[in-house]
Amino acid sequence: MANELFTKVELGEIGLRNRIVMAPMTRLRATEDCLASPMMAEYYRQRASAGLLITEGSHPSPMGRGYTYPPGIHTPEQATAWRKVTDAVHQEGGHIVLQLMHAGRVTHSSLLPGHALPVAPSAIAVAGAIHTFEGKVPFEVPRALATEEIPGVIAEYRHAAELAVTAGFDGVELHAATGYLPHQFQASDSNHRTDAYGGSLENRSRFTIEILHALGEVWGAGRVGIKIAPGYTVNDMYDEDPAATYVYLARQLNPMGLAYLHVGYESGYTRGTGPSFNPIDLLRKEYSGRLLAAGGFTKETGNAILAAGRADGVVFGRSFIANPDLVERFRRDAPLNEPIDVSTFYGGGAHGYIDYPTLAD
């Protein structure tokens, strides 16, 4: 089989030297002020041989924060901290886009300004518990956003996109998957609104589309991507007809000229039940732009999906955690490192983050 992963590709205005994409993975190594840390600069630098790096989710406003030590992108100081990351990646010849992630209801008041309640399309709590600085606590019933508040939330995304320009990124990705705010608007079970942002497919998609237009006004559509995960139930999500929901969304994205559509799919997903259909193949038929496929791929299956024309790039997650030189290992057919300590996936120090050996080591 041809080494499709090592061919060049244009994602809108972003030209990639290979089709190997590093997934956005929550690693929680930012500072208490949600500043990208020096460790983060080294982490992304080590993996810059990927065609594209997608950062971990970065909240576009204080109310969008979802975790204990995530990076933010709503202050000039945060943009300055991210600049050290982008500079490190660019010095290695890499490309990096910033994922914008508003947690919506998937957070807790103890993580938010003034201990405010989380916001969401509707006042429906997530089942289960969330990790906070005080330990695990039950999710709270969020406050439903008023219709007149929604333009302000979209403006926060726009401001974050402007700061991402200052920070030196090559583009931005809207996180509209795995239960975060745009997904909450998109899904029928978490959106019980009766205004222009709820009910019909058109209305439930409106929030996502309006954010994408705002990001495109800052960056140009050719440097804006979107991540979706049709059918996932992670973070207590459910949609009565996810295939119809995302076929509709894909058709609305077609005339926008985005850099890419990033589609997550993995049967046997560890934190939820995967969909009964393959979203990658479903949306490949509907979406006319570049499609990035995510979902437990290996070098062999990645080459195969590209060779079959089912995707334009392949997103690798867990394998990049333990293999900073994953691209070179794929090139040489070298064995891969296995993660040394799963407890280091979400938070901690350098161990299990920037100390994995390369082939050169």
BALOBA-1460 file (C-alpha; in Angstrom, 3 decimals):
// residues 361
<rec num="1" residu="m" x="0.000" y="0.000" z="0.000"/>
<rec num="2" residu="a" x="1.291" y="3.478" z="-0.855"/>
<rec num="3" residu="n" x="2.428" y="5.702" z="2.002"/>
<rec num="4" residu="e" x="-0.529" y="8.059" z="1.652"/>
<rec num="5" residu="l" x="0.145" y="9.573" z="5.081"/>
<rec num="6" residu="f" x="3.323" y="11.192" z="3.761"/>
<rec num="7" residu="t" x="1.757" y="13.050" z="0.843"/>
<rec num="8" residu="k" x="1.156" y="16.792" z="1.016"/>
<rec num="9" residu="v" x="-2.317" y="18.302" z="1.294"/>
<rec num="10" residu="e" x="-3.899" y="21.752" z="1.393"/>
<rec num="11" residu="l" x="-6.458" y="22.353" z="4.128"/>
<rec num="12" residu="g" x="-7.952" y="25.603" z="2.915"/>
<rec num="13" residu="e" x="-5.170" y="28.153" z="3.334"/>
<rec num="14" residu="i" x="-3.011" y="25.789" z="5.429"/>
<rec num="15" residu="g" x="-0.525" y="23.667" z="3.494"/>
<rec num="16" residu="l" x="0.600" y="20.470" z="5.229"/>
<rec num="17" residu="r" x="3.804" y="18.527" z="4.539"/>
<rec num="18" residu="n" x="2.065" y="15.274" z="5.497"/>
<rec num="19" residu="r" x="-1.435" y="14.081" z="6.339"/>
<rec num="20" residu="i" x="-0.644" y="13.061" z="9.922"/>
<rec num="21" residu="v" x="-2.590" y="15.259" z="12.349"/>
<rec num="22" residu="m" x="-2.140" y="15.343" z="16.113"/>
<rec num="23" residu="a" x="-5.476" y="15.267" z="17.900"/>
<rec num="24" residu="p" x="-6.553" y="17.871" z="20.434"/>
<rec num="25" residu="m" x="-5.944" y="16.163" z="23.773"/>
<rec num="26" residu="t" x="-6.689" y="17.587" z="27.202"/>
<rec num="27" residu="r" x="-3.412" y="17.352" z="29.132"/>
<rec num="28" residu="l" x="-3.993" y="20.021" z="31.842"/>
<rec num="29" residu="r" x="-0.478" y="21.443" z="32.186"/>
<rec num="30" residu="a" x="-1.361" y="25.151" z="32.113"/>
<rec num="31" residu="t" x="-0.814" y="27.475" z="35.087"/>
<rec num="32" residu="e" x="-3.386" y="28.506" z="37.686"/>
<rec num="33" residu="d" x="-4.093" y="31.581" z="35.542"/>
<rec num="34" residu="c" x="-4.750" y="29.313" z="32.536"/>
<rec num="35" residu="l" x="-1.527" y="30.378" z="30.814"/>
<rec num="36" residu="a" x="0.215" y="27.986" z="28.445"/>
<rec num="37" residu="s" x="3.291" y="26.796" z="30.337"/>
<rec num="38" residu="p" x="6.910" y="26.305" z="29.184"/>
<rec num="39" residu="m" x="6.270" y="22.549" z="29.430"/>
<rec num="40" residu="m" x="3.479" y="22.936" z="26.907"/>
<rec num="41" residu="a" x="5.824" y="24.703" z="24.483"/>
<rec num="42" residu="e" x="8.219" y="21.773" z="24.708"/>
<rec num="43" residu="y" x="5.401" y="19.211" z="24.361"/>
<rec num="44" residu="y" x="4.124" y="20.708" z="21.124"/>
<rec num="45" residu="r" x="7.639" y="21.357" z="19.801"/>
<rec num="46" residu="q" x="8.504" y="17.682" z="20.213"/>
<rec num="47" residu="r" x="5.523" y="16.708" z="18.045"/>
<rec num="48" residu="a" x="5.873" y="19.418" z="15.391"/>
<rec num="49" residu="s" x="6.782" y="16.943" z="12.615"/>
<rec num="50" residu="a" x="3.053" y="16.209" z="12.271"/>
<rec num="51" residu="g" x="1.466" y="17.863" z="9.284"/>
<rec num="52" residu="l" x="-0.826" y="19.699" z="11.694"/>
<rec num="53" residu="l" x="-1.050" y="20.010" z="15.456"/>
<rec num="54" residu="i" x="-4.457" y="20.771" z="16.954"/>
<rec num="55" residu="t" x="-4.103" y="22.106" z="20.479"/>
<rec num="56" residu="e" x="-6.020" y="20.970" z="23.498"/>
<rec num="57" residu="g" x="-9.260" y="22.872" z="24.070"/>
<rec num="58" residu="s" x="-8.718" y="26.483" z="25.122"/>
<rec num="59" residu="h" x="-11.673" y="28.337" z="26.635"/>
<rec num="60" residu="p" x="-12.685" y="31.585" z="24.904"/>
<rec num="61" residu="s" x="-14.052" y="33.200" z="28.077"/>
<rec num="62" residu="p" x="-13.836" y="32.719" z="31.855"/>
<rec num="63" residu="m" x="-17.321" y="31.155" z="31.778"/>
<rec num="64" residu="g" x="-16.118" y="28.586" z="29.244"/>
<rec num="65" residu="r" x="-13.570" y="26.982" z="31.544"/>
<rec num="66" residu="g" x="-14.175" y="23.311" z="32.202"/>
<rec num="67" residu="y" x="-11.148" y="21.925" z="34.050"/>
<rec num="68" residu="t" x="-8.599" y="22.564" z="36.766"/>
<rec num="69" residu="y" x="-5.514" y="23.534" z="34.704"/>
<rec num="70" residu="p" x="-6.645" y="24.203" z="31.125"/>
<rec num="71" residu="p" x="-5.170" y="26.927" z="28.908"/>
<rec num="72" residu="g" x="-7.359" y="29.910" z="28.092"/>
<rec num="73" residu="i" x="-7.458" y="32.389" z="25.226"/>
<rec num="74" residu="h" x="-9.420" y="35.381" z="26.499"/>
<rec num="75" residu="t" x="-6.673" y="37.692" z="27.859"/>
<rec num="76" residu="p" x="-3.592" y="39.296" z="26.259"/>
<rec num="77" residu="e" x="-1.433" y="37.457" z="28.797"/>
<rec num="78" residu="q" x="-2.799" y="34.123" z="27.639"/>
<rec num="79" residu="a" x="-2.096" y="35.038" z="24.013"/>
<rec num="80" residu="t" x="1.487" y="35.965" z="24.941"/>
<rec num="81" residu="a" x="1.951" y="32.620" z="26.700"/>
<rec num="82" residu="w" x="0.589" y="30.738" z="23.679"/>
<rec num="83" residu="r" x="3.026" y="32.652" z="21.448"/>
<rec num="84" residu="k" x="5.906" y="30.718" z="23.008"/>
<rec num="85" residu="v" x="4.170" y="27.504" z="21.935"/>
<rec num="86" residu="t" x="3.537" y="28.599" z="18.359"/>
<rec num="87" residu="d" x="7.062" y="29.980" z="18.001"/>
<rec num="88" residu="a" x="8.502" y="26.645" z="19.152"/>
<rec num="89" residu="v" x="6.367" y="24.736" z="16.635"/>
<rec num="90" residu="h" x="7.145" y="27.081" z="13.756"/>
<rec num="91" residu="q" x="10.875" y="26.881" z="14.454"/>
<rec num="92" residu="e" x="10.533" y="23.147" z="13.751"/>
<rec num="93" residu="g" x="8.661" y="23.817" z="10.506"/>
<rec num="94" residu="g" x="5.287" y="22.736" z="11.875"/>
<rec num="95" residu="h" x="1.744" y="24.094" z="11.704"/>
<rec num="96" residu="i" x="-0.553" y="24.512" z="14.696"/>
<rec num="97" residu="v" x="-4.191" y="25.549" z="15.104"/>
<rec num="98" residu="l" x="-5.896" y="26.498" z="18.346"/>
<rec num="99" residu="q" x="-8.976" y="24.580" z="19.404"/>
<rec num="100" residu="l" x="-11.626" y="26.850" z="20.939"/>
<rec num="101" residu="m" x="-13.609" y="24.941" z="23.570"/>
<rec num="102" residu="h" x="-16.420" y="26.404" z="25.662"/>
<rec num="103" residu="a" x="-17.436" y="23.815" z="28.259"/>
<rec num="104" residu="g" x="-21.007" y="25.097" z="28.647"/>
<rec num="105" residu="r" x="-22.678" y="22.854" z="31.227"/>
<rec num="106" residu="v" x="-19.667" y="20.510" z="31.477"/>
<rec num="107" residu="t" x="-18.060" y="22.456" z="34.306"/>
<rec num="108" residu="h" x="-18.718" y="23.535" z="37.891"/>
<rec num="109" residu="s" x="-19.366" y="26.843" z="39.611"/>
<rec num="110" residu="s" x="-16.185" y="26.470" z="41.672"/>
<rec num="111" residu="l" x="-14.170" y="26.847" z="38.439"/>
<rec num="112" residu="l" x="-16.081" y="29.905" z="37.215"/>
<rec num="113" residu="p" x="-15.943" y="33.647" z="38.057"/>
<rec num="114" residu="g" x="-17.884" y="34.507" z="41.189"/>
<rec num="115" residu="h" x="-18.946" y="30.870" z="41.499"/>
<rec num="116" residu="a" x="-21.552" y="31.513" z="38.816"/>
<rec num="117" residu="l" x="-23.624" y="28.608" z="37.568"/>
<rec num="118" residu="p" x="-22.501" y="27.101" z="34.262"/>
<rec num="119" residu="v" x="-24.401" y="28.230" z="31.178"/>
<rec num="120" residu="a" x="-26.066" y="26.011" z="28.591"/>
<rec num="121" residu="p" x="-28.830" y="26.085" z="25.987"/>
<rec num="122" residu="s" x="-31.241" y="24.609" z="28.550"/>
<rec num="123" residu="a" x="-31.271" y="24.056" z="32.312"/>
<rec num="124" residu="i" x="-30.462" y="20.343" z="32.087"/>
<rec num="125" residu="a" x="-27.651" y="18.897" z="34.203"/>
<rec num="126" residu="v" x="-25.042" y="16.394" z="33.060"/>
<rec num="127" residu="a" x="-25.382" y="13.065" z="34.864"/>
<rec num="128" residu="g" x="-22.363" y="12.122" z="36.963"/>
<rec num="129" residu="a" x="-19.544" y="14.021" z="38.620"/>
<rec num="130" residu="i" x="-16.790" y="16.439" z="37.626"/>
<rec num="131" residu="h" x="-13.241" y="16.788" z="38.965"/>
<rec num="132" residu="t" x="-12.632" y="20.143" z="40.701"/>
<rec num="133" residu="f" x="-9.958" y="21.526" z="43.004"/>
<rec num="134" residu="e" x="-12.047" y="20.152" z="45.892"/>
<rec num="135" residu="g" x="-12.272" y="16.680" z="44.353"/>
<rec num="136" residu="k" x="-15.118" y="15.051" z="42.448"/>
<rec num="137" residu="v" x="-18.502" y="16.706" z="42.858"/>
<rec num="138" residu="p" x="-21.861" y="16.241" z="41.078"/>
<rec num="139" residu="f" x="-22.574" y="18.351" z="38.017"/>
<rec num="140" residu="e" x="-24.899" y="21.276" z="38.697"/>
<rec num="141" residu="v" x="-28.055" y="22.286" z="36.876"/>
<rec num="142" residu="p" x="-26.804" y="24.999" z="34.482"/>
<rec num="143" residu="r" x="-28.449" y="28.319" z="33.764"/>
<rec num="144" residu="a" x="-30.131" y="28.511" z="30.377"/>
<rec num="145" residu="l" x="-28.713" y="31.325" z="28.255"/>
<rec num="146" residu="a" x="-31.244" y="34.023" z="27.420"/>
<rec num="147" residu="t" x="-31.698" y="34.670" z="23.706"/>
<rec num="148" residu="e" x="-30.212" y="38.154" z="24.064"/>
<rec num="149" residu="e" x="-27.076" y="36.715" z="25.703"/>
<rec num="150" residu="i" x="-26.126" y="34.475" z="22.789"/>
<rec num="151" residu="p" x="-24.599" y="37.203" z="20.577"/>
<rec num="152" residu="g" x="-22.308" y="38.039" z="23.509"/>
<rec num="153" residu="v" x="-21.085" y="34.437" z="23.720"/>
<rec num="154" residu="i" x="-20.406" y="34.459" z="19.972"/>
<rec num="155" residu="a" x="-18.507" y="37.732" z="20.436"/>
<rec num="156" residu="e" x="-16.329" y="35.974" z="23.024"/>
<rec num="157" residu="y" x="-15.401" y="33.380" z="20.419"/>
<rec num="158" residu="r" x="-14.570" y="36.192" z="17.990"/>
<rec num="159" residu="h" x="-12.345" y="37.895" z="20.569"/>
<rec num="160" residu="a" x="-10.592" y="34.593" z="21.269"/>
<rec num="161" residu="a" x="-9.972" y="34.193" z="17.533"/>
<rec num="162" residu="e" x="-8.426" y="37.671" z="17.428"/>
<rec num="163" residu="l" x="-6.136" y="36.749" z="20.312"/>
<rec num="164" residu="a" x="-5.197" y="33.553" z="18.459"/>
<rec num="165" residu="v" x="-3.914" y="35.755" z="15.621"/>
<rec num="166" residu="t" x="-1.780" y="37.647" z="18.132"/>
<rec num="167" residu="a" x="-0.577" y="34.339" z="19.546"/>
<rec num="168" residu="g" x="0.789" y="33.291" z="16.152"/>
<rec num="169" residu="f" x="-1.433" y="30.321" z="15.351"/>
<rec num="170" residu="d" x="-2.031" y="29.110" z="11.803"/>
<rec num="171" residu="g" x="-5.779" y="28.912" z="12.319"/>
<rec num="172" residu="v" x="-8.498" y="27.914" z="14.781"/>
<rec num="173" residu="e" x="-10.756" y="24.901" z="15.278"/>
<rec num="174" residu="l" x="-14.220" y="25.140" z="16.810"/>
<rec num="175" residu="h" x="-14.815" y="22.300" z="19.264"/>
<rec num="176" residu="a" x="-18.405" y="21.322" z="18.520"/>
<rec num="177" residu="a" x="-18.118" y="17.733" z="19.773"/>
<rec num="178" residu="t" x="-18.184" y="15.506" z="22.871"/>
<rec num="179" residu="g" x="-20.732" y="17.462" z="24.844"/>
<rec num="180" residu="y" x="-19.350" y="21.003" z="24.862"/>
<rec num="181" residu="l" x="-21.422" y="24.134" z="24.253"/>
<rec num="182" residu="p" x="-22.001" y="24.005" z="20.462"/>
<rec num="183" residu="h" x="-22.759" y="20.284" z="20.756"/>
<rec num="184" residu="q" x="-25.207" y="21.060" z="23.562"/>
<rec num="185" residu="f" x="-27.070" y="23.386" z="21.197"/>
<rec num="186" residu="q" x="-26.895" y="20.840" z="18.367"/>
<rec num="187" residu="a" x="-28.297" y="17.810" z="20.215"/>
<rec num="188" residu="s" x="-32.012" y="17.356" z="20.799"/>
<rec num="189" residu="d" x="-31.684" y="16.003" z="24.354"/>
<rec num="190" residu="s" x="-29.687" y="18.946" z="25.741"/>
<rec num="191" residu="n" x="-31.514" y="21.681" z="23.801"/>
<rec num="192" residu="h" x="-35.149" y="22.212" z="24.774"/>
<rec num="193" residu="r" x="-35.278" y="25.833" z="23.645"/>
<rec num="194" residu="t" x="-38.291" y="27.335" z="21.902"/>
<rec num="195" residu="d" x="-36.564" y="30.386" z="20.421"/>
<rec num="196" residu="a" x="-34.498" y="30.729" z="17.224"/>
<rec num="197" residu="y" x="-31.777" y="28.470" z="18.717"/>
<rec num="198" residu="g" x="-33.936" y="25.441" z="19.504"/>
<rec num="199" residu="g" x="-36.405" y="22.984" z="18.032"/>
<rec num="200" residu="s" x="-35.730" y="22.460" z="14.330"/>
<rec num="201" residu="l" x="-32.460" y="21.285" z="12.811"/>
<rec num="202" residu="e" x="-31.981" y="24.762" z="11.395"/>
<rec num="203" residu="n" x="-32.421" y="26.384" z="14.792"/>
<rec num="204" residu="r" x="-30.276" y="23.897" z="16.726"/>
<rec num="205" residu="s" x="-27.462" y="24.381" z="14.177"/>
<rec num="206" residu="r" x="-27.703" y="28.175" z="14.261"/>
<rec num="207" residu="f" x="-25.311" y="28.696" z="17.202"/>
<rec num="208" residu="t" x="-22.543" y="26.635" z="15.587"/>
<rec num="209" residu="i" x="-22.973" y="28.308" z="12.190"/>
<rec num="210" residu="e" x="-22.930" y="31.802" z="13.681"/>
<rec num="211" residu="i" x="-19.727" y="31.063" z="15.597"/>
<rec num="212" residu="l" x="-18.061" y="29.767" z="12.440"/>
<rec num="213" residu="h" x="-19.019" y="32.923" z="10.556"/>
<rec num="214" residu="a" x="-17.530" y="35.023" z="13.369"/>
<rec num="215" residu="l" x="-14.282" y="33.033" z="13.314"/>
<rec num="216" residu="g" x="-14.141" y="33.321" z="9.538"/>
<rec num="217" residu="e" x="-14.489" y="37.085" z="9.716"/>
<rec num="218" residu="v" x="-11.299" y="37.143" z="11.796"/>
<rec num="219" residu="w" x="-9.262" y="34.446" z="10.064"/>
<rec num="220" residu="g" x="-10.846" y="33.863" z="6.694"/>
<rec num="221" residu="a" x="-12.819" y="30.640" z="6.341"/>
<rec num="222" residu="g" x="-9.791" y="28.825" z="4.883"/>
<rec num="223" residu="r" x="-8.088" y="28.879" z="8.289"/>
<rec num="224" residu="v" x="-11.089" y="27.739" z="10.331"/>
<rec num="225" residu="g" x="-11.899" y="24.107" z="11.092"/>
<rec num="226" residu="i" x="-14.611" y="22.406" z="13.118"/>
<rec num="227" residu="k" x="-14.609" y="19.203" z="15.135"/>
<rec num="228" residu="i" x="-17.771" y="17.123" z="15.468"/>
<rec num="229" residu="a" x="-18.508" y="13.649" z="16.860"/>
<rec num="230" residu="p" x="-21.936" y="12.529" z="15.612"/>
<rec num="231" residu="g" x="-23.665" y="10.030" z="17.854"/>
<rec num="232" residu="y" x="-21.287" y="10.207" z="20.799"/>
<rec num="233" residu="t" x="-22.861" y="10.002" z="24.237"/>
<rec num="234" residu="v" x="-19.837" y="11.264" z="26.165"/>
<rec num="235" residu="n" x="-20.719" y="13.943" z="28.740"/>
<rec num="236" residu="d" x="-24.283" y="12.619" z="28.875"/>
<rec num="237" residu="m" x="-25.131" y="13.622" z="25.312"/>
<rec num="238" residu="y" x="-27.964" y="12.156" z="23.270"/>
<rec num="239" residu="d" x="-29.553" y="13.116" z="19.975"/>
<rec num="240" residu="e" x="-32.673" y="11.399" z="18.694"/>
<rec num="241" residu="d" x="-31.369" y="11.340" z="15.100"/>
<rec num="242" residu="p" x="-27.655" y="12.195" z="14.928"/>
<rec num="243" residu="a" x="-27.313" y="11.149" z="11.296"/>
<rec num="244" residu="a" x="-29.961" y="13.652" z="10.213"/>
<rec num="245" residu="t" x="-28.536" y="16.325" z="12.521"/>
<rec num="246" residu="y" x="-25.028" y="16.132" z="11.084"/>
<rec num="247" residu="v" x="-26.000" y="15.603" z="7.465"/>
<rec num="248" residu="y" x="-27.911" y="18.867" z="7.789"/>
<rec num="249" residu="l" x="-24.935" y="20.581" z="9.436"/>
<rec num="250" residu="a" x="-22.484" y="19.299" z="6.804"/>
<rec num="251" residu="r" x="-24.675" y="20.674" z="4.037"/>
<rec num="252" residu="q" x="-24.709" y="24.076" z="5.735"/>
<rec num="253" residu="l" x="-20.910" y="24.004" z="5.995"/>
<rec num="254" residu="n" x="-20.376" y="23.272" z="2.290"/>
<rec num="255" residu="p" x="-20.679" y="26.851" z="0.976"/>
<rec num="256" residu="m" x="-18.558" y="28.282" z="3.798"/>
<rec num="257" residu="g" x="-15.201" y="27.105" z="2.413"/>
<rec num="258" residu="l" x="-13.761" y="25.990" z="5.760"/>
<rec num="259" residu="a" x="-10.253" y="24.565" z="6.088"/>
<rec num="260" residu="y" x="-11.594" y="21.184" z="7.212"/>
<rec num="261" residu="l" x="-14.244" y="19.140" z="8.946"/>
<rec num="262" residu="h" x="-12.745" y="17.006" z="11.743"/>
<rec num="263" residu="v" x="-14.931" y="13.948" z="12.383"/>
<rec num="264" residu="g" x="-14.475" y="11.784" z="15.452"/>
<rec num="265" residu="y" x="-15.483" y="8.134" z="15.330"/>
<rec num="266" residu="e" x="-14.401" y="5.163" z="17.384"/>
<rec num="267" residu="s" x="-16.555" y="2.155" z="18.116"/>
<rec num="268" residu="g" x="-16.169" y="0.967" z="21.679"/>
<rec num="269" residu="y" x="-15.409" y="4.509" z="22.832"/>
<rec num="270" residu="t" x="-14.270" y="4.183" z="26.428"/>
<rec num="271" residu="r" x="-16.426" y="6.969" z="27.888"/>
<rec num="272" residu="g" x="-19.583" y="6.410" z="25.917"/>
<rec num="273" residu="t" x="-21.293" y="4.325" z="23.274"/>
<rec num="274" residu="g" x="-20.254" y="4.924" z="19.695"/>
<rec num="275" residu="p" x="-22.899" y="5.595" z="17.023"/>
<rec num="276" residu="s" x="-24.551" y="2.786" z="15.084"/>
<rec num="277" residu="f" x="-23.319" y="4.311" z="11.801"/>
<rec num="278" residu="n" x="-19.883" y="5.411" z="10.595"/>
<rec num="279" residu="p" x="-19.927" y="9.232" z="10.643"/>
<rec num="280" residu="i" x="-16.799" y="9.451" z="8.491"/>
<rec num="281" residu="d" x="-18.390" y="7.606" z="5.583"/>
<rec num="282" residu="l" x="-21.776" y="9.264" z="6.095"/>
<rec num="283" residu="l" x="-20.351" y="12.781" z="5.987"/>
<rec num="284" residu="r" x="-17.817" y="12.085" z="3.254"/>
<rec num="285" residu="k" x="-20.818" y="11.764" z="0.939"/>
<rec num="286" residu="e" x="-22.316" y="15.052" z="2.126"/>
<rec num="287" residu="y" x="-19.367" y="17.341" z="2.822"/>
<rec num="288" residu="s" x="-17.539" y="18.784" z="-0.182"/>
<rec num="289" residu="g" x="-14.452" y="20.084" z="1.643"/>
<rec num="290" residu="r" x="-11.455" y="18.470" z="3.336"/>
<rec num="291" residu="l" x="-12.300" y="15.830" z="5.929"/>
<rec num="292" residu="l" x="-10.035" y="14.734" z="8.796"/>
<rec num="293" residu="a" x="-10.827" y="11.310" z="10.233"/>
<rec num="294" residu="a" x="-10.227" y="10.486" z="13.909"/>
<rec num="295" residu="g" x="-10.821" y="7.216" z="15.705"/>
<rec num="296" residu="g" x="-8.092" y="4.817" z="16.832"/>
<rec num="297" residu="f" x="-6.183" y="4.681" z="13.551"/>
<rec num="298" residu="t" x="-2.848" y="2.939" z="13.031"/>
<rec num="299" residu="k" x="-0.361" y="3.642" z="10.268"/>
<rec num="300" residu="e" x="-1.888" y="0.829" z="8.212"/>
<rec num="301" residu="t" x="-5.528" y="1.817" z="8.681"/>
<rec num="302" residu="g" x="-4.629" y="5.470" z="8.209"/>
<rec num="303" residu="n" x="-2.992" y="4.757" z="4.862"/>
<rec num="304" residu="a" x="-5.976" y="2.621" z="3.891"/>
<rec num="305" residu="i" x="-8.628" y="5.256" z="4.591"/>
<rec num="306" residu="l" x="-6.642" y="7.825" z="2.611"/>
<rec num="307" residu="a" x="-6.013" y="5.450" z="-0.293"/>
<rec num="308" residu="a" x="-9.739" y="4.702" z="-0.460"/>
<rec num="309" residu="g" x="-10.525" y="8.411" z="-0.660"/>
<rec num="310" residu="r" x="-12.584" y="8.286" z="2.529"/>
<rec num="311" residu="a" x="-10.610" y="11.114" z="4.191"/>
<rec num="312" residu="d" x="-7.979" y="13.752" z="3.430"/>
<rec num="313" residu="g" x="-6.035" y="13.512" z="6.678"/>
<rec num="314" residu="v" x="-5.850" y="11.161" z="9.663"/>
<rec num="315" residu="v" x="-5.946" y="12.307" z="13.286"/>
<rec num="316" residu="f" x="-3.853" y="10.392" z="15.827"/>
<rec num="317" residu="g" x="-4.314" y="10.883" z="19.556"/>
<rec num="318" residu="r" x="-3.098" y="8.345" z="22.105"/>
<rec num="319" residu="s" x="-0.156" y="7.264" z="19.942"/>
<rec num="320" residu="f" x="1.160" y="10.856" z="19.977"/>
<rec num="321" residu="i" x="1.142" y="10.902" z="23.785"/>
<rec num="322" residu="a" x="3.913" y="8.309" z="24.042"/>
<rec num="323" residu="n" x="5.614" y="8.976" z="20.699"/>
<rec num="324" residu="p" x="6.753" y="12.563" z="20.161"/>
<rec num="325" residu="d" x="8.445" y="11.356" z="16.967"/>
<rec num="326" residu="l" x="5.416" y="9.387" z="15.753"/>
<rec num="327" residu="v" x="5.910" y="10.660" z="12.192"/>
<rec num="328" residu="e" x="9.465" y="9.325" z="12.024"/>
<rec num="329" residu="r" x="8.443" y="6.015" z="13.592"/>
<rec num="330" residu="f" x="5.757" y="5.644" z="10.929"/>
<rec num="331" residu="r" x="8.293" y="6.538" z="8.250"/>
<rec num="332" residu="r" x="10.711" y="3.828" z="9.418"/>
<rec num="333" residu="d" x="8.091" y="1.256" z="10.444"/>
<rec num="334" residu="a" x="9.658" y="1.442" z="13.891"/>
<rec num="335" residu="p" x="7.934" y="0.086" z="17.018"/>
<rec num="336" residu="l" x="5.866" y="2.539" z="19.067"/>
<rec num="337" residu="n" x="6.293" y="3.422" z="22.725"/>
<rec num="338" residu="e" x="3.399" y="2.537" z="24.996"/>
<rec num="339" residu="p" x="2.143" y="5.047" z="27.589"/>
<rec num="340" residu="i" x="4.081" y="4.572" z="30.801"/>
<rec num="341" residu="d" x="1.526" y="5.896" z="33.261"/>
<rec num="342" residu="v" x="-2.130" y="6.545" z="32.410"/>
<rec num="343" residu="s" x="-2.436" y="8.746" z="35.517"/>
<rec num="344" residu="t" x="-0.264" y="11.339" z="33.720"/>
<rec num="345" residu="f" x="-2.720" y="11.755" z="30.830"/>
<rec num="346" residu="y" x="-4.707" y="14.477" z="32.613"/>
<rec num="347" residu="g" x="-2.470" y="16.736" z="34.660"/>
<rec num="348" residu="g" x="0.856" y="16.458" z="36.417"/>
<rec num="349" residu="g" x="4.391" y="17.497" z="35.585"/>
<rec num="350" residu="a" x="6.996" y="16.532" z="33.019"/>
<rec num="351" residu="h" x="6.708" y="12.800" z="33.726"/>
<rec num="352" residu="g" x="4.510" y="11.163" z="31.123"/>
<rec num="353" residu="y" x="4.326" y="14.430" z="29.196"/>
<rec num="354" residu="i" x="7.655" y="15.505" z="27.747"/>
<rec num="355" residu="d" x="9.955" y="12.660" z="28.833"/>
<rec num="356" residu="y" x="9.057" y="9.945" z="26.300"/>
<rec num="357" residu="p" x="12.119" y="8.721" z="24.349"/>
<rec num="358" residu="t" x="12.529" y="9.260" z="20.616"/>
<rec num="359" residu="l" x="14.260" y="6.911" z="18.211"/>
<rec num="360" residu="a" x="17.306" y="9.157" z="18.449"/>
<rec num="361" residu="d" x="17.334" y="8.684" z="22.225"/>
